[in-house]
Amino acid sequence: MATRSALLNVMTRAAEKAGRALVRDFGEVENLQVSRKGPSDFVSNADHKAEKILREELSKARPEFGFLLEEGGKVEGKDVTTRWIIDPLDGTTNFLHGLPHWAVSIALEKNGEIVAGVIYEPVHDEMFWAEKGQGAFLNHQRMRVSERRRLDDSLVATGVPFKGRGDHKGFLAEMETVMAEVAGIRRFGAASLDLAYVAAGRYEGFWERGLSPWDCAAGVLLVTEAGGFVGEIGGGRNPVYGGSILAANAHLHLTLGKLLRVSDKQKAGAERKPA
């Protein structure tokens, strides 16, 4: 059985407390107050309540650390080298539609590096967690990425740009390129869980553009600690802040990257054609 460090215990307890509050709100979702951050981009009082719980619990345990919060923005701490990166409810749209696929995500960043991460899916009580150099775990079982080597045996996940966000035509070109080669593509609407599922070997890979640090910080560490590879779609090495992410097992990361680059070249060629 895996033993969590004191730091991981702080993070998992905070995630569980926020998760319990979210489960209660999920049972009465029709009564939640909801507002829009942008087209098809929602925030509810459940998001705010969960974020408040996380800030209180984490500040109680580590009062000197700062925060980067989806709803609350940047909060400087006395220790300027260390901060929590938090998404209190990843998958808000699923949550508001009664779909039981959403999570709490907490990452700890020190000197620009993610050193610990927790993604908690409370509906099924799945706690994904990792600490740098210590491996990745689902509840108390060690996780490893999938060993599949062939794209036509592989299940990959992605995030679809919604109204007012992203390059819709470019995404459709990527989908067309990738779906011709793989066993299936899934879009479940919570990037943190997509990354956790890659770490757990449920997916062979995941790609998405336009993510924010709180969407992927914890998941990036989970995948790497589970033996996978994570980078930017174009080959960059800063997926947490680079704006795009490609995660996969060691056998398929380069292959998926090549497919997505082929899609980029096809799109660029189409844009250069004269009208």
C-alpha atoms as one frame of an Amber mdcrd trajectory, in Angstrom:
protein
   0.000   0.000   0.000   1.315   3.449  -0.933   2.150   5.865   1.861   1.461
   9.543   1.271   3.792  12.224   2.538   2.587  14.892   4.958   2.298  17.277
   2.017   0.155  14.861   0.014  -2.041  14.264   3.065  -2.701  18.021   3.243
  -3.627  18.098  -0.437  -5.830  15.016  -0.427  -7.713  16.110   2.685  -8.409
  19.508   1.137  -9.574  17.883  -2.112 -11.850  15.472  -0.243 -13.439  18.283
   1.783 -14.091  20.345  -1.336 -15.324  17.219  -3.106 -17.891  16.495  -0.400
 -19.304  20.013  -0.752 -19.455  19.630  -4.521 -21.268  16.305  -4.276 -23.917
  17.956  -2.092 -24.346  20.753  -4.643 -24.390  18.223  -7.487 -27.436  16.659
  -5.861 -29.237  20.007  -6.050 -27.703  21.367  -9.232 -30.967  22.892 -10.431
 -30.849  25.317  -7.484 -27.332  26.637  -8.105 -26.686  30.234  -9.059 -24.824
  30.287 -12.359 -23.121  33.104 -14.254 -21.137  33.337 -17.488 -17.439  34.105
 -17.765 -17.775  34.131 -21.559 -19.699  32.376 -24.357 -20.412  28.796 -23.229
 -18.077  29.331 -20.245 -19.885  29.065 -16.917 -19.117  29.516 -13.245 -21.429
  28.523 -10.394 -21.567  29.223  -6.690 -20.380  25.604  -6.323 -17.064  26.599
  -7.970 -16.659  29.535  -5.592 -17.573  27.498  -2.523 -15.113  24.721  -3.400
 -12.346  27.233  -4.090 -12.972  28.893  -0.703 -12.691  25.524   1.051  -9.437
  24.721  -0.728  -7.887  28.088   0.090  -8.841  27.789   3.737  -7.598  24.220
   4.141  -4.328  24.716   2.271  -3.590  28.072   3.929  -4.192  26.527   7.339
  -1.554  23.886   6.646   0.932  25.997   4.634   0.176  29.689   5.372   3.287
  30.973   3.598   2.397  29.578   0.144   0.734  31.632  -2.586  -2.063  30.636
  -4.975  -2.939  30.615  -8.662  -6.709  30.074  -8.762  -9.129  29.656 -11.643
 -11.712  31.938 -10.064  -9.640  33.990  -7.613  -6.597  34.713  -9.772  -3.080
  35.127  -8.403  -2.470  35.504  -4.655   1.099  36.197  -3.563   2.408  34.371
  -0.497   5.280  35.124   1.833   7.184  32.318   0.138   7.355  33.703  -3.389
   8.964  30.497  -4.712   6.013  28.240  -3.919   2.317  28.326  -4.793  -0.753
  26.168  -5.146  -2.365  25.962  -8.614  -6.043  25.145  -8.187  -9.082  24.296
 -10.271 -11.878  23.834  -7.724 -14.236  22.291 -10.272 -12.831  21.094 -13.572
 -15.743  20.150 -15.784 -18.198  22.821 -14.655 -20.356  22.405 -17.768 -20.663
  18.658 -17.085 -21.499  19.427 -13.449 -24.243  21.901 -14.379 -25.796  19.411
 -16.797 -25.874  16.602 -14.235 -23.074  14.625 -15.893 -20.959  12.848 -13.235
 -17.590  13.612 -14.805 -15.778  16.447 -13.030 -12.942  16.830 -10.558 -10.999
  18.922  -8.079  -7.406  19.628  -9.168  -4.563  20.838  -6.923  -0.911  21.200
  -7.923   2.035  22.541  -5.955   4.586  24.566  -7.906   8.028  25.317  -6.487
  10.557  27.450  -8.367   8.509  27.048 -11.532   8.336  23.236 -11.307   5.297
  21.126 -10.424   6.360  18.973  -7.465   3.044  17.491  -6.270  -0.401  16.990
  -7.748  -3.824  15.696  -6.777  -6.897  15.163  -8.957  -9.969  13.997  -7.058
 -13.078  12.636  -8.765 -15.551  12.483  -5.867 -18.527  10.807  -7.570 -16.550
   7.552  -7.838 -14.152   8.417  -4.990 -11.075   8.221  -7.213  -8.044  10.058
  -5.848  -5.203  10.398  -8.362  -1.998  11.704  -6.767   1.708  12.064  -7.363
   4.812  13.647  -5.901   7.899  14.316  -7.983  10.217  11.315  -7.976   7.802
   9.144  -5.986   5.503   7.707  -8.679   1.803   8.183  -9.367  -1.112   6.479
  -7.637  -4.852   5.931  -7.879  -6.120   5.706  -4.317  -3.473   3.307  -2.935
  -2.478   1.516  -6.144   0.525   2.441  -8.285  -0.387   3.757 -11.733   1.470
   3.159 -14.989   0.680   4.445 -18.450  -0.532   2.012 -21.083   1.953  -0.216
 -22.907   0.048  -0.241 -26.202   2.325   0.450 -29.160  -0.081   0.625 -32.116
  -2.279   3.601 -32.892  -5.019   1.370 -34.262  -5.257  -0.286 -30.829  -5.271
   3.049 -29.006  -7.926   5.186 -27.384  -7.076   8.880 -27.199  -8.851  11.863
 -25.686  -9.099  15.499 -26.663 -10.856  18.731 -25.805 -13.201  20.324 -28.344
 -13.128  24.142 -28.604 -16.498  25.634 -27.754 -18.381  28.747 -28.801 -16.180
  31.828 -28.792 -12.973  29.914 -28.067 -10.300  28.252 -30.148  -9.687  27.442
 -33.797 -12.655  25.291 -34.791 -11.491  24.572 -38.347  -8.000  23.710 -37.167
  -9.396  21.339 -34.570 -11.550  19.567 -37.154  -8.440  19.057 -39.287  -6.650
  17.517 -36.301  -9.608  15.261 -35.582  -9.746  14.071 -39.179  -6.046  13.244
 -39.157  -6.013  11.451 -35.812  -9.308   9.557 -36.054  -8.157   7.899 -39.288
  -5.357   6.197 -37.337  -6.698   5.320 -33.860  -9.239   2.930 -32.367 -11.282
   5.794 -30.951 -11.349   9.393 -29.727 -13.144  10.548 -26.575 -14.154  14.024
 -25.422 -15.447  13.992 -21.834 -14.978  17.663 -20.960 -12.522  17.677 -18.036
  -8.847  17.991 -19.001  -7.584  17.096 -15.533  -9.344  13.731 -15.700  -8.185
  13.154 -19.279  -4.608  13.454 -18.037  -5.316  11.307 -14.977  -6.760   8.639
 -17.284  -3.613   8.691 -19.438  -1.579   8.175 -16.251  -3.856   5.272 -15.269
  -3.539   3.607 -18.693  -7.194   4.157 -19.591  -6.210   6.332 -22.549  -3.062
   6.010 -24.616  -2.912   9.748 -25.227  -4.538  13.164 -24.889  -4.168  16.457
 -26.714  -5.775  19.862 -26.357  -5.090  23.516 -27.109  -6.009  26.623 -25.153
  -5.718  25.182 -21.655  -4.849  27.198 -18.546  -2.309  26.123 -15.894  -5.011
  25.045 -13.417  -6.485  22.702 -16.053  -3.324  20.665 -16.477  -0.660  21.335
 -13.812  -1.514  18.371 -11.587  -2.198  16.085 -14.546   1.171  16.783 -16.155
   2.934  15.467 -13.063   0.641  12.430 -12.852   1.476  11.397 -16.414   5.235
  11.853 -16.090   5.351  10.053 -12.733   3.353   7.196 -14.296   6.009   6.806
 -16.991   4.464   8.878 -19.765   5.613  11.887 -21.748   4.035  15.345 -21.809
   4.914  18.335 -23.971   3.387  21.016 -26.130   1.782  19.959 -29.401   4.429
  21.682 -31.520   7.272  20.106 -29.565   7.746  22.699 -26.821   8.459  21.528
 -23.291   6.274  23.818 -21.203   2.776  22.302 -21.388   1.561  23.895 -18.145
   2.031  27.422 -19.500   2.522  26.838 -23.226  -1.140  26.842 -24.207  -1.225
  23.347 -25.709  -0.591  19.853 -24.425   0.150  16.399 -25.780   0.404  13.535
 -23.298   0.916   9.881 -24.171   2.783   6.733 -23.312   6.412   6.393 -24.355
   5.589   4.358 -27.468   3.041   6.727 -29.001   4.010  10.246 -27.922   6.224
  10.937 -30.961   3.770   9.267 -33.337   0.826  11.336 -32.139   2.969  14.459
 -32.268   3.828  13.770 -35.904   0.151  13.322 -36.763  -0.734  16.655 -35.193
   2.137  18.393 -36.981   0.949  16.914 -40.294  -2.455  18.411 -39.542  -0.837
  21.809 -38.854   1.000  21.685 -42.210  -2.175  20.729 -44.069  -4.029  23.612
 -42.469  -1.226  26.069 -43.278  -1.192  24.893 -46.903  -4.950  25.345 -47.212
  -4.686  28.886 -45.831  -2.029  29.804 -48.414  -4.081  28.636 -51.428  -5.370
  31.528 -53.536  -9.104  32.175 -53.423
